[in-house]
Amino acid sequence: MLLYFQKSLARALLFAIVCLQVGNVFAAELITNKSYVVDATSQKSFEQISTEATTPYTGVLSRGYTDAAVWLKLEITPPVDAAADDEIVLRIRPVYLDEISLFDPLDKSGKTRAVGDSVPLTANEFTSLSHTLVIPAGDKPRTIWLRVKATSTSLVSVEALTHHEMMQSELTLNLANFGLLAIVGMFALLVLVNWVNNRESLYALFVVRQIYYFFYTASLFGIHRLVFANFTGINLDAAYSWLVVIATALSFLFEYRFLHEYAPPKWAKAVLYALMCWSFTAIALMLFGQTMLSLRVNMLLNTIGSVTLLVLSIFFIDAKKVEATKDKVLLSKRMVVSYYLTVTFVLSFSLWPYLGWVEGNEFPLNGLVAYTLCSGLFMTALMQHRANKQKLVQDEYEKKLMLSNQAVTLEKKRREEQTHLLHMLMHELKTPLSIIELALVANNDQETTSDYVSRAVGNMKDILDRCVKTDRLTEGNVDIRLAELNLNQHIAELVESKTGTAINFLAAQTFKVKTDSQFLTVMLGNLLDNAQRYGDEQEAIEVVAVQKQNAAGEQGVSITISNRPSAASWPDAERVFTKYYRSAGAEAQSGTGLGLYLVRTLARLVGGECLYVPDEKYIRFELWLPS
């Protein structure tokens, strides 16, 4: 997933770099000379300024933040073969310039022609999201003047294009802008969906930042002017200024919260806190009406703050501790430093011209868009990677919790079974012990006493033997030895060894079964014992063996043991094979409630099955074994 985002980031940034330069691809160079004059008082007239010496510049003018009005002197050369009344469109960017006034010697209207962020969009003389003025081409080169006033940075780009060039350039520029906006919106939507699946405070803050960045990017392209063009009473210039300082505050709030996950030392916390206070200072200045000072302070914060965050990430994040920490959601130091290095690199080229530190060019006009893309896409990739790691940690935690709960459940079940077993043993051993006690104190002959004691001891041994066998099965401590056995012989030997209720064995032929000899003895013995103990003593037990396929179509032998119910009545069909289950009427007889549980468990271990299949008259158990 991280690799996917890295590839997407690279493609998006490449697309951004191309798009940021498309504005002039169709434009011929109609502005042959550029120079400027600074009016420190902002009160001088055109006549006064036109006599002053100017300072030449190339590319984009960058005068930083200043209260002064800046006058641009531009020499316009008509296109080759252009008629004197052909029109040239002046496109002035960025959109947050407050007011741009035109002074053209060919304009004889005597009206003030002005565009800008503080002027309604309808003042544009060519339909565009940028500021536009239309002038005649003329028949020879001439000089025009533009007076620029801004509370934000005095970064000014002026292009002169023919109508055809302007239409082509606008189409390309708008496609580029909306393409970039779609990328920002797509990633804002992506992080929102991820937050829905991973609701965590840091991710929530990142979602707010990215959604805000979407609207911030839209305003950088001038879309806010189009949306609010018909709304009166809205100061778009002030609204944009607030948008800028809040964007910075949200960004540093997120970085503050993000770096706090790495347990910064006190000095690093103090630096982070100072950056937050710096941002709040810019907001406070806006509240007190100091817009230009607020924007300048805010821009300095972006420039110095990005470098500060880079330095902090290098010096206080301990890579070894991050790798060794139990908190697996922390991103590696390499990722964090790479992020801040990239952001610092982009902001350095973008913001220095805003402050007037270096000469401007086309890139700073869209530098904040580049920062929004770079920061948003890079951090989206990191946050997605972080979310994936967090999900793995959560899955591991849930797995451990599930195993822990299972262990607790098993331990609880084991304790309940132990308690049940102890209660059962106390109850069942009480009867044979009472018989032994009575036999010893009774005035009987030695042979009678020995017979009573022997039978009582036999009952106790049987009870304990079944408990031991059940414990071995529970622990999986069984040794299965499959062999081909003579079923008829086994049944006959067991029937012969039983005393008490008569047992009739019916088989039309000699059957061979593939099973464990000891298991077979236990299964058949338990079923016969069960029938003798709880069946009607006056009715013989029927044992019938027939060749039969099981539900899966496998060949085998079915042994059905039937008996008429006695006072023990009919067992519960749903619980008859449950460990320790005994029917209400069976309590008069000694037993463990483990016999039928053992039969079914052993049968399944050798590939067989035991079912309770009663009819209207008989309690019937069917033991099927493979042949």
N, C-alpha and C positions, 0 to 999 in steps of 0.2 A: 504493500500500500504506500509506504513512504517513497519507494522508487517511482511509483506512478505519479505521485505529487511532485517529485523532483523534476520529472520529465514535463509535466504540465506547467510547472513554474518556469522552466527554461523556455518552453514554447511561448508562453504568455509574455514573458519579458522580451523575447525576440520580436514578437508581434508588436509589443508596446514601443520598442525602439524604432521600428519601421514606421509605425503610425504617428509617432510624435514628430516625424520629420516630413509628413506628406503635404503640409499646408502650402508649400511653395513649388511643388513639382511642376505645376503648369504655368508658373508666373515668369514673365520676362522681367528684367531688371529695369524698372521705370524710374526708380529713385536713384539718381546718380551721385548725389552728395548729401551727407547728413551732418548736422551740427546742432548744438543746443546752447541756450543761455538760461541761467538760473536767476529768477526774480525773487530775491530773499524777502522782499516786502509783500509779494503777491498782489501788489497794487498798480504796477506799471501798465501803461497802455501799449497797444501794438505799435504805435508811432515811436514811443520811447524805446521799446525793446528792439525794434528793427534797426536802430542806429548803433546798437552795442556790438562788441566783438563776440563771436561765437567760438565754441570749442568743438572741433570735429569728433565724430565717433563712427564706429562701424557696427553692423549687426543690430543688437538689441541694446537700448540705453538702460543702464542700471545706476540709479542715483541713490538707492537705499531709501530710508525713511527720512522725509524732510517736510517741513511746513511750507517750504518755498514752492512757488509755481515754476514749472520747467517749460521753457519754450523750445520747440523743435523747429529748426529751419531745414526744409527739405527741398531739394532741386528736382523737379519733375520733368522728365524728358518724354515727349509724346511717342507712342509706338510708331514704327515705320509704316508709312502709307495711311496713317490715321487722319481722318478729317478733323477740322478744328472743333466741330460740335460733338465729336464722339466723346464718350464718357469714360472716366477712370474711377474705379472704386478704391477708396482707402479703407483698409481693414486694420483696426487698432486693437491690440490685445495687450494684457489679459483683460478679462471681463470686469475685474474689481477696481479698475481705474474710475475715480469718481466723476470727473468731468473733462472732456476734451473739446476744445473750441477751435474752429477752423477760421483762418484768415487767408483768403485767396484773392489775388489781385484781379482775377477774372470774374469774381462774384460781385455783381453790382446791385444785389438785392437790398443791401443795407441791414439785413437781418442777422441776428446772432445765430450761428449754426453750431449746435453743441450736442454731443452724445456722451454716454457714460453710465456708470452704475447708479448715479443719483438722478439720472434723466430717464423718463419713460422709454420703454423699448420702441415705442412708435416713432421716436426721434430718429431711429436708424433710417438711413436713406437707401439702404439695400437690405433686403430681408436676410438676417443672419443672427446667430447667437452672439457673435462678436460685435464690437462697435464699428459702424460703417458710415462713411461720408462719400458722397458722389461729387466729383468735380469734372469740368470739361477738359478734354485732352489738350486743347490749344493747338497752335500751329508751330510753336517753338518752345524750347525749354524755358521754365519759369520757376520762381521760388514761392513756396507756400509756407505758412506757419501753423503750428498746432500748439495751443496752450494746454498743458496737462496739469491737473491738480488732483492729488490723491491723499487720503488719510493712511492708506496702506503703502506698500513700497512703490517707488517710482521706477518700476520696471516696464519699459514701453517698447513694443514692437509695432512698426508701421510697415504695411505692404501696400503697394500700388499695383492694381491689376485691371486689365480690361474686363468688360462684362463677361465675355466668353471665358476668360481665364478664371474670373471670380466664381462663376457657376461651377466650373469643373473642380476648382480648388475646394469650394464649400461642400460639394457632394462628397469628395474624398475625405475631407476633414471631418464631416459629420458622421460618415460611415466609420471612420477610425474612432471618433469619440464614443459613439454608441457601441461599437465593438468592445472598446475598453471598459465601458460602463457595464456591458453585459457580463464581462469576465468578473468584474468586482461583484456584481449582483449574483452571479452563479456561485461564487465562493461564499458570499454572505448566506445564501440559501443552504449551501452545503453544511456550513457550520451550525446553522439553525437546526437542521435535521439531525446532525450529530449530537447537538445539545439535548434534543428531545429524547434521544436514545441514551444519553450519558449526562444526566442532570447533576452538574457539579459547578460550584461557585465560580471557579476560575474560567471555566468554559462559558458560563453564563455572561461573565464580563466581556469575554472575547466576542461573543455573539452580539452584544450591544455595540461594541466598538466597530465590528465589521458592518453591521446594518447602518450605523451612523456614517461610516466611511463611504457607503454607497451614495447617500444623499450629499455628502461632502464632495465627492467626485462629480456628481451631477451638477452641483453649483459651480465647481471649477470650470465646467464647460458652458456655464451660463444658462442652464436649463431652468434654474429657479426664476430667472427674469421672464422666461416664456410662460411658466406656470402662473406667476403672480402678475402678469402684465395688465390684467383687467381689474386688479384689486387696488383700490385707492387707500391711502393712509398707511401703507407698509413701506418702511424705509429699508429698501433692499441692501443699501450699502451697510447700514448698521447691522442688519440681519446676517450679512455675510461675515462681518467682523466677529460677531458672536459665534458664528459657525466655526470660524478658524480657531478661536481660543478654546472652545469646548472640545474640538477635535483633539487638540494638543493635551488638554486635561485628561480626556478619556484614554488617550494613548499612554500617558505616563502613569495613570492610575492602574492600567493593565500591567505595564512593565513592573511597577512597584509590587503588585500582587504576585506576578509571575516569579520575580527574583526572590521574594520572601519564602518561596518553597525550598530554597537552597540554604535556609538558616544563615543569613548573612551575619557577620560580626557587628558589634555595636557601631563601629566607624562607618561600615557600609550602610547600615540602617539609617544612620544620621545623614549620609549623602543622599540616599533615596528619599528620605523625608524632606530634605532641603529642595530637591527637584520638585516634589509635590507642592511645597510652599511657594516655590517660584511660579508654578502654574497658577496657583490660587491668587497670587499677587497680580498676574495678568488679568484674571477675571475681575478682581477688585478694582483695578484701574478702569476697566470697561464700565463697571457700575458707577464710578465717579466721573464718567464722561471723558476720560483721558484715552480716547480710542487709539490715536497714533502711538502714544507711549506704550499702551497695552500691547499693540501688535508688534512693536519693536522688541519689547521684553519677551513676548511669546516666541518671536522668530529666533532671538538669541538662545532661548531655552531649547528650541528644537536643534539648533546647531551645536551648542555646547553639551546639551543633555545626551545626544546620541553618542558623542565621544565618551562621556562620563559612563554611560551604561556599558559601553564596550570595555572600558578600563576595569570597571567593577567586575564584569563577567570573567575577565582574564585573571584578576588577582584574588577575588575572594571565593570563587567556586573551586572546590577541591575535587578534581576528577576522580581520585581514588575513593574518596568518601561517597561520591555519587554512585560509583559502581558497587561499592560495598554496602550501601544503605539498604535496609529492608524495604524501604518505600520504592517500589519498582516503577512508579509513574514518573520519576524525575528523568528529564531528558539529559543526555550526556553533555559534558562541558563543551566538547567539540561542536555539537549542534548549536548550542546557545551562543558561543563565541562567533560562529559562522553567521548566524542570524544578525547579531549586532554589528559585525564587520560589514556585511552587505548593506544594512540600513545606513550606517555611518558613511559609507562610500557614496551611496546615492544621494543622501542629504547634503553632503559636502559640495557636490557639483550643482545641486539644486538651490541651496539656500544662500551661499556666499554672494551670488549676484543680487539676491533680494536685499541683502544688507549693504550692498554697494562696495563690497570688499574686492570683487574682481569684475572684469568686463563681462557683460551679459551676452548670451547667444540664444538660439532657438530652444535648447534643451531646458533651461530654467523656467520658461513659460509653462512647460508641462512637467516640471520637476516634481511638484507635489502629487501629480497623478502617478508618476513613476514610483514615488515613495509609497503611495497608497497601494499600488499593485505589488511592489516588491515586499513591503512589510506584511500586507495582508496575505499574499499567496505563500510566502515563506513560512509565516507563523501558522497559517492554516495547515500546511504540511506537517509542521512540528506538533501542532495540537492534535492532528489526526493520529500521528504516530504515538503521541502521549495517550490519547484515548484508547488506541489499540493495546498499548501496554497496560493501561488501567483495566481494560476488559479482561486481559489475561490474568492480572492480579486478582480481579474480582472473581473470575471463574475458578482460579486456584483456591481462593478463600472459600467460595461456596462449596467446592469439592471437599476441602478439609472440613468445613462445617457439616456437610452431608455425612462424611465418614465419621466425624465425631458423634453426630446424632445417631448414626447407625450403631456405633460402638456403645453409646449410652442405651439405645433401645435393646441391643443384644444383651448387654450387661443386666438391664432391668428384666429382660425375659429370662435370662439365666438364673437370676436371683429368685424370680417368681417360680421357675421350674424347680429350683432347689427347695424353696419353701413348700411347694406342692408335693415334691417327692418326700420330704421329711414328714409332712402331715400324713401322706399316704402310707409311708412305712410305719409310722407310729400307730395308725389305725389298723393296718393289715397285720402287723406283727403282734398286735395286742391279743388277737384271737388264738393263734397257735401257742403263744406264751401262756395264756390262761389255761389252755388245754394241758400243757405240760405241768403247770402248777397243780391243777386238779388231779391229774393222773398220779402225781407224786404223793399228794396228801390223802388220796382216796384209798380205801381198804380193798384194793384189787390184787389179783395175783400178778406175779412178775411178768408173765407173758402178755397179759392185757395192758398192763402199764407200759411195757416196752412198745407195744403196738401203737398206743395213743401217742407216746412221745415220738416214735419214729415218723408217724404221719405228720405230726405238727412240725417236726424239724424239716421234713420234706417240703411242706408248704413254705416254710421260711426260706429254704434254699431256692425254691422255685421263684419266689418273690425277688430275692436278691439277684438271682441269675438273670432275670429279665431286666432288672435295673442296670446291671453291668453291661448286658448286650446293648441296651438302649444308649448308654453312655458312650460305648465304643462307636456306635453308628453316628451319634451326634458329633463326635470328634473326628469322624472319618477314619478311624483306626480299625479297618477291616481288611482282611486278606481274602480275595475272591479267587477260588480255584474251580474253573468250569470243567466239567467232565460229562461224558454220556452215561446216564444212570438208568437202572431198571426201576421205573416208577412203581410198578406193581409190587415188587419185592419190598421197597421202602414202606409203602402203605401197609402191606401185610404185616411187616415186623412191628410197626407202630400200633396197629390194631391189636395185635397179639399182646403187646406190653400194657395195654390199657385195661383197667378193671372198672367195674361199675356199669354204666349204661351200655347196652349192647351196641355194637357198631357193625353195620353191614357194608361190605365193599363189593361193588359191582363194576366189572370191566369186561368188555367184549373181546379184548385182545391184550397182548403184552405191549406196554408203551415204553418208549425210550424218551427221556428228556435231557437237555443239555443245561446243567445247572451245577451249583455247588452242593456237595453232599451234606455238609453241616447245615447250610441254609435250608435245604429241603427238609431236613429233620425238624428244625426249629419251626418252619412255616406250617408243616402238616401237624406237628405236635401241638402248636398253639391253637390251631383251628379245631382240632379234636378236643383239646382241653376245654376250650371255650364252649363247644357244643355240649360236653358232658356236664360242666358246671352250671350252665344257665339253661339247659334244655330240660324237657320233661323226662324224668327218669323211667317212666312207663313206656315211652316210645323209643324205638331204636334209632340210632343215628345212621343216615344213609350217606355213603361215600361213592360217588359215581365218576368214573374217568372216561372221557371221550376225546376223539381227535377233533380239533377245532382250529379255525383261523382266527387271529385277532383282528382288530379294527383296521390294521395296516395291511392285512392280507398275508401275514406270516403264519407258517405252519407251526402248530404246537398242540399241547394237550391241556384240556380243561378238567380240573378236579373240583367237583361241586360237593360241598358238605352241608347237609340239611338236617335240621332238628326242629321238633315241635317246641314252641316257647313254653316256659314254665312260669312260676311266679315272678321271675325277673322281667317278664313281659318282652315287648319288642324294643330293640335299640333305636336310637335316633339316627336315621339314615344319613343325615348331614354331619354327624359328629362321631360316627361309629369307629372311624380310623384315627380319631384325634388322640394325641398322647394324653394319658391319664383319664380318658373318658370312661365312665361306667354308668349304665342306666340306673334309674332310681330303684328298680326292683332287684338290682344285682348286689346291693350293699350287704346282704345277709351272707354272701359267699366271700371268701378271701380272694384277693386279686389285686393287680396293680393298675389295670387300665392301660397296660402297655402291650398286651399280646397282639391285638389286631394291628396296632401301629407298627410293631416289629414285622408282622407278616407282609403288610403292604410295602414297607421300606425295603425289606430283603428281596421281595419279588421284583421290584423295580431295579434293584442293583444287578440282578441277573437277567434283565431284559423281559421280565414277566409283569403280571399285574394281578391284583386281588380286588374283587368287586363285591359289594353287598347287593344280592339280587333276590330279595324275598318274594314269595308268592302269597296267596291268600291263607295258606295253612302253615307254611314252613319258613323258619329263618334260614336263609341260604347264603353261603359264601362261596364264590367261584374263584379258584386260583388257576390262572393260566400261565403255563411255562413253555418256552420254545423247545422244539424237538430237534 
